[in-house]
Amino acid sequence: MIRDDWTFLSNHGHVLVALARNPDARTRDVADAVGITERAVQQIVADLVEHGYLDKEKVGRRNRYRVTRESHFRHELESGVTLGAFVDLVSKSVATS
């Protein structure tokens, strides 16, 4: 049996990409884009903010997010890659599609 329901990124990675592409996105919009619940997005955002990968700013009644571009991936295999380089890479793929 061939499994085809997996992706290369975790939900944390997907949320990071979604917010990098749209810093003003609502939790609901991110949840729809990633395919997870709003509560899961809230927990992931809290993780990313707590560990310094995202900055969160209140703008009126909404939040605006900024990826901390100089931060590095956590796992040893990717620790030499910054979030900025990663976000630039995946943003390029969208721009050229």
Backbone as CSV, one residue per row, in Angstrom:
resi,resn,N_x,N_y,N_z,CA_x,CA_y,CA_z,C_x,C_y,C_z
1,MET,0.830,-1.181,0.000,0.000,0.000,0.000,0.877,1.248,0.000
2,ILE,0.608,2.151,-0.909,1.358,3.399,-1.009,0.629,4.480,-0.219
3,ARG,1.363,5.098,0.688,0.795,6.226,1.453,1.146,7.502,0.722
4,ASP,0.150,8.333,0.495,0.410,9.608,-0.179,-0.162,10.792,0.597
5,ASP,-0.377,10.601,1.897,-0.968,11.653,2.711,0.056,12.435,3.537
6,TRP,1.336,12.253,3.273,2.363,12.931,4.056,2.931,14.111,3.279
7,THR,3.566,15.034,4.007,4.242,16.175,3.391,5.619,16.322,4.029
8,PHE,6.468,17.120,3.422,7.819,17.317,3.946,7.842,18.222,5.177
9,LEU,6.872,19.090,5.313,6.847,20.013,6.446,5.842,19.568,7.493
10,SER,6.134,19.888,8.732,5.187,19.663,9.826,4.151,20.787,9.803
11,ASN,3.148,20.660,10.644,2.158,21.735,10.748,2.806,23.035,11.220
12,HIS,3.834,22.946,12.053,4.551,24.151,12.476,5.155,24.849,11.246
13,GLY,5.749,24.076,10.367,6.322,24.643,9.148,5.269,25.253,8.253
14,HIS,4.139,24.580,8.118,3.055,25.104,7.280,2.496,26.409,7.830
15,VAL,2.321,26.485,9.147,1.821,27.719,9.765,2.826,28.848,9.562
16,LEU,4.100,28.561,9.738,5.138,29.571,9.528,5.091,30.099,8.095
17,VAL,4.982,29.216,7.123,4.920,29.623,5.720,3.672,30.464,5.468
18,ALA,2.532,30.038,5.990,1.287,30.779,5.787,1.391,32.192,6.348
19,LEU,1.984,32.341,7.525,2.100,33.668,8.134,3.193,34.499,7.473
20,ALA,4.214,33.866,6.950,5.239,34.606,6.207,4.623,35.197,4.937
21,ARG,3.761,34.442,4.288,3.109,34.905,3.062,2.048,35.951,3.331
22,ASN,1.367,35.836,4.478,0.300,36.778,4.816,0.365,37.094,6.302
23,PRO,1.178,38.089,6.690,1.380,38.414,8.108,0.120,38.870,8.835
24,ASP,-0.896,39.267,8.109,-2.145,39.736,8.717,-3.240,38.673,8.698
25,ALA,-2.892,37.445,8.347,-3.886,36.378,8.232,-4.566,36.107,9.573
26,ARG,-5.852,35.804,9.491,-6.601,35.399,10.682,-6.313,33.923,10.959
27,THR,-6.478,33.542,12.216,-6.285,32.150,12.613,-7.122,31.227,11.737
28,ARG,-8.336,31.614,11.466,-9.238,30.812,10.634,-8.664,30.600,9.241
29,ASP,-8.092,31.665,8.673,-7.512,31.568,7.327,-6.304,30.634,7.305
30,VAL,-5.473,30.730,8.328,-4.300,29.863,8.416,-4.749,28.413,8.598
31,ALA,-5.728,28.196,9.453,-6.244,26.846,9.684,-6.764,26.232,8.385
32,ASP,-7.505,27.014,7.615,-8.028,26.528,6.333,-6.899,26.196,5.358
33,ALA,-5.897,27.069,5.312,-4.776,26.856,4.379,-3.969,25.609,4.744
34,VAL,-3.768,25.383,6.027,-2.932,24.268,6.492,-3.739,22.967,6.587
35,GLY,-5.040,23.104,6.854,-5.881,21.919,6.997,-5.927,21.381,8.408
36,ILE,-5.843,22.308,9.379,-5.910,21.938,10.791,-6.926,22.845,11.474
37,THR,-7.177,22.623,12.747,-8.150,23.427,13.483,-7.574,24.783,13.879
38,GLU,-8.463,25.705,14.163,-8.020,27.027,14.638,-7.268,26.886,15.957
39,ARG,-7.728,25.995,16.822,-7.060,25.781,18.106,-5.631,25.280,17.897
40,ALA,-5.450,24.384,16.936,-4.096,23.891,16.638,-3.216,25.034,16.142
41,VAL,-3.759,25.910,15.314,-2.995,27.071,14.829,-2.605,27.952,16.015
42,GLN,-3.540,28.199,16.923,-3.244,29.027,18.097,-2.098,28.430,18.913
43,GLN,-2.114,27.116,19.096,-1.052,26.456,19.866,0.286,26.544,19.143
44,ILE,0.258,26.355,17.832,1.490,26.427,17.044,2.054,27.835,17.053
45,VAL,1.192,28.839,16.874,1.635,30.235,16.917,2.255,30.532,18.280
46,ALA,1.630,30.059,19.347,2.179,30.271,20.698,3.572,29.645,20.804
47,ASP,3.754,28.438,20.249,5.074,27.792,20.248,6.087,28.641,19.489
48,LEU,5.707,29.087,18.295,6.629,29.847,17.444,6.999,31.191,18.077
49,VAL,6.040,31.834,18.719,6.317,33.106,19.403,7.205,32.852,20.625
50,GLU,6.859,31.842,21.417,7.610,31.531,22.637,9.078,31.220,22.351
51,HIS,9.334,30.563,21.229,10.709,30.189,20.894,11.414,31.226,20.016
52,GLY,10.756,32.347,19.756,11.402,33.445,19.057,11.413,33.348,17.544
53,TYR,10.586,32.471,16.978,10.538,32.325,15.520,9.557,33.288,14.866
54,LEU,8.606,33.775,15.638,7.624,34.759,15.166,7.529,35.873,16.187
55,ASP,7.351,37.093,15.705,6.973,38.215,16.559,5.503,38.478,16.296
56,LYS,4.762,38.772,17.349,3.326,39.021,17.234,3.052,40.437,17.714
57,GLU,2.355,41.202,16.888,2.033,42.590,17.207,0.526,42.775,17.074
58,LYS,-0.074,43.402,18.067,-1.504,43.697,18.027,-1.708,44.959,17.200
59,VAL,-2.558,44.869,16.184,-2.883,46.002,15.319,-4.406,46.116,15.307
60,GLY,-4.914,47.056,16.104,-6.366,47.145,16.249,-6.874,45.891,16.945
61,ARG,-7.827,45.224,16.308,-8.384,43.996,16.869,-7.703,42.739,16.321
62,ARG,-6.750,42.920,15.456,-6.096,41.788,14.787,-4.636,41.687,15.216
63,ASN,-4.031,40.608,14.834,-2.599,40.403,15.069,-1.856,40.460,13.743
64,ARG,-0.648,40.938,13.807,0.256,40.915,12.653,1.488,40.135,13.098
65,TYR,1.966,39.275,12.224,3.091,38.400,12.547,4.287,38.731,11.682
66,ARG,5.461,38.577,12.261,6.705,38.779,11.517,7.624,37.610,11.827
67,VAL,8.077,36.957,10.774,9.029,35.860,10.937,10.366,36.446,11.362
68,THR,10.970,35.863,12.375,12.293,36.277,12.831,13.304,35.632,11.874
69,ARG,13.628,36.370,10.837,14.384,35.842,9.702,15.773,35.321,10.079
70,GLU,16.374,35.872,11.110,17.733,35.466,11.477,17.757,34.198,12.343
71,SER,16.589,33.740,12.785,16.529,32.496,13.574,16.887,31.300,12.704
72,HIS,17.424,30.282,13.354,17.832,29.064,12.648,16.874,27.920,12.974
73,PHE,16.792,26.954,12.074,15.999,25.759,12.327,16.537,25.056,13.562
74,ARG,15.664,24.342,14.255,16.012,23.714,15.525,16.779,22.410,15.368
75,HIS,16.456,21.626,14.370,17.082,20.309,14.240,18.502,20.442,13.709
76,GLU,19.379,19.613,14.224,20.793,19.646,13.854,21.012,19.551,12.339
77,LEU,20.199,18.767,11.658,20.380,18.588,10.214,20.134,19.874,9.424
78,GLU,19.272,20.747,9.940,18.940,21.989,9.232,19.389,23.235,9.986
79,SER,20.166,23.081,11.036,20.489,24.210,11.910,21.285,25.321,11.220
80,GLY,21.872,25.040,10.086,22.611,26.061,9.352,21.728,26.938,8.480
81,VAL,20.451,26.612,8.412,19.518,27.352,7.555,18.723,28.337,8.400
82,THR,18.654,29.581,7.942,17.840,30.571,8.655,16.400,30.504,8.167
83,LEU,15.495,30.990,9.006,14.090,31.057,8.598,13.926,32.008,7.415
84,GLY,14.732,33.049,7.376,14.661,33.982,6.256,14.978,33.303,4.938
85,ALA,16.030,32.496,4.904,16.393,31.777,3.674,15.297,30.799,3.285
86,PHE,14.731,30.115,4.265,13.659,29.159,4.002,12.424,29.863,3.450
87,VAL,12.014,30.936,4.106,10.831,31.682,3.659,11.054,32.244,2.258
88,ASP,12.247,32.749,1.997,12.552,33.248,0.654,12.430,32.136,-0.379
89,LEU,12.905,30.950,-0.037,12.844,29.816,-0.958,11.396,29.443,-1.286
90,VAL,10.571,29.302,-0.267,9.191,28.894,-0.546,8.368,30.024,-1.145
91,SER,8.746,31.255,-0.884,8.035,32.381,-1.498,8.365,32.466,-2.982
92,LYS,9.601,32.155,-3.334,10.002,32.129,-4.752,9.177,31.114,-5.520
93,SER,8.966,29.953,-4.909,8.229,28.894,-5.606,6.800,29.327,-5.900
94,VAL,6.225,30.142,-5.054,4.859,30.643,-5.280,4.890,31.719,-6.350
95,ALA,5.887,32.596,-6.311,5.965,33.708,-7.265,6.178,33.220,-8.692
96,THR,6.884,32.105,-8.862,7.182,31.623,-10.213,6.162,30.612,-10.721
97,SER,5.229,30.215,-9.875,4.233,29.223,-10.313,3.191,29.817,-11.218
